[in-house]
Each structure stands twice: as C-alpha cells, then as structure tokens.
Amino acid sequence: MRILLLAIILSFLWGAWWGFFNFEKEHPRSPKGSEVRVLTEAHYFSPEFVSEFEKNFKLRLVVTERATTQELLRDALSHFQDYDLMVVPSFALKSFLIENLFSPLESNITRQFANVSIDFQHLDFDPDNRFLMPLSWSITGFLVNSKTVSIKDETLGEVLQAKHSAVGGKPMAIGLLDSPVELFSLVSKLKPVLKNWVETDQADSIAEALKELRKKNIVLVSDPREQLKAGTLELAQIQQGRAAHLVGGSSAYRFVLPKERGTLKISFVGVSRSAKDRTLAQNVVDILLRPAWNKKLVEQNEEAAVVTTLNDSDLPLMQKPRFIREVPLSRVDLFILHEALEPTWLQALSKEFKAAK
C-alpha cells in the first residue's frame, strides 16, 4: 500500500514538473528589466502584437519604426549598434554587407529552418542561411472588381488601360501603391531601360516615363481597400495579404498577378552584431518562428506566414506559406534592384507624384 501511495505521489510530482517545464519552454523568463531593441518598417509589429508578446514573455520590445524603406536602410547601415534585431525587406538586402551588420545565427535558431518553407530560403544575399531568418512575405498584384472591369490577357498594358465595362467603356482611375519600390518595379517593366537611366542620372528620360504613366489616370494610394469598398476605385494594386479577406466565395473581387510579374517581398530578421544580449535576441527570433506567434504576426501585419505547419491553419489561403506555390512562378519577381532607392529615382518621383513616399 505504501509503495502504491509513493508511486502515486511520485507520478504527481513528475507530472507537475513536466507541466512546469513545458510552460517555461513556451514562456521563457527574462531577467528583470530585459529589453530587445528592434528596427523595422512601419506597422510591421502592431501595438497589440507587441503588448501580447511582452505580457507572455516578460520582456520589453523597444520597436523603432521607419516610415520608408530608404530611412530603414539608412538607419540600419549607420546605426546598427543601436539595435538588437533588424527586420529588413528582401529588396533592400543587396545594399547590405550582411556579415558586417549581422551576427551568425546560432544552431538553436537555425534548426527552425526545418519548419520554414524552402521557398524563402537560400537566397543569393544569404545563400547558406547564416545570418537571416524569413518571418513573412507578400506579393503585390492587382485587386479587380470583376463585375465592372474585364481583365482577360492579364498584362500590365491591359490593366493600366482598363475601362469601366458597366458604364459604356468609360476610362477609370487605377490605384497604384505610393511606394518607390513598387513604382520602379512597374515602370521598369513598361520601360526596361529605366534601370540604365537611373544609373546614369538621366533625369529628363525618367520624368518622361513618369509623365506617360500619369496620363493613364493613376491615383497613388497607400492602402486602396476603403476606396475599393466605396466604389471610387474598381481596380488597384495591393499586396495579397491585404486582399485575402476580399476574395473567394461570392466576392466580385479577384486577385490578378500580371504576366510581367508581381513583386515578391520577403521580410527577414537578423541579430545585430552589436546586440546587447545575443542569446536573448535570438530567443525572440525563435519565438517569432513558432506557429502560434508567426500566425499572430501575419494576422496583424497582413503579410503571409512562412512556417509550413500553418498551411493547415485557419489562415486565409493567401496568407498561408503554400500560396506561393498556388501562383505560376513565371508571374513572381523577387525584386532586389537597388535603383529603386537611388536619389535620382526618388527625386523624380517627388517631382512627378507629390504623394509618393
């Protein structure tokens, strides 16, 4: 009887310890006052996400946001010593000397690559996955109201000349994202020589190309969803994550990637070489790659997840990792041209499109 009682007590204690161990594993404690300084694009980590993260893991995320990619790039190159983690879009990483800014990822973090879709690994700026971990991604295409707009060939020329089929073929406004990168990507597809014009400072030629674009009844927007819902726009450029809840079922909207390719952006995180506590910073990366937290991240920043187990989650299809395989590879462009952030291009945009950021 005593042996049975002792066995029950030991079993209880083992169960209690195991439960505590698992809780601690999922909710690691940090020394009092611990903080991780993060540099990122604006709105990448929502206030709600940061608040929930801090509550669960007992540390402070000090998030510094930069409104434009060029500001983010400038800060990362000049003040990386002020940050523990930096989240940088793929199209800016060609401008980095990766090994000079980031610490190599430790083995307990690199094991997470086994859970990350291979589509977002081994890119040419970090071919061995030594320094950067993908966190989320997006593709920019066009959201089209199929009740009022007919897009058949799905070329950029057709999209930019779309007419309102419900109003006798009347020309219509077309929303384009007010992003220097997206605008450069689009104009360079219409004018492949644009890259050379920017490299050789041919401001007059660039201005003419932008004037041609403006003649197509273009409206620059940062997020076209309200205009689309209100009917002031029937066709607009948009990232697929933001379009995820507007398509499917009985919706009139469809997401179109033009034949000339939509821009793929992957958001990568790296640990700064000047991180105060590299272990703590890498623990944060590890947490962001756990399925529950990667899901929370993309639900709030409206990009798409990279963790493969989330293919079986309740995320909309367009926010799942496998959506990258749902579109033809021939329509996806991993845009990494630095010319989109050059002063010559930015000055031309500022002059021709006052709203461009």
Secondary structure, 3 states (H helix, E strand, C coil): CHHHHHHHHHHHHHHHHHHHHHHHHHCCCCCCCCEEEEEEECCCCCHHHHHHHHHHHCCEEEEEEECCHHHHHHHHHHCHHHCCEEEEEHHHHHHCCHHHHECCCCHHHHHHHHHECHHHCCCCCCCCCCCCEEEEEEEEEEEEECCCCCCCCCCHHHHHCCEEHHHCCEECCEEEECCHHHHHHHHHHHCCCHHHHHHCCCHHHHHHHHHHHHCCCEEEECCCHHHHHHCCCCEEEEEHHHHCCCECCCCCEEEECCCCCEEEEEEEEEEECCCCCHHHHHHHHHHHCCHHHHHHHHHHHCCECCEHHHHHCCCCHHHCCCHHHHCCHHHEEECCCHHHHCHHHHHHHHHHCCCCC
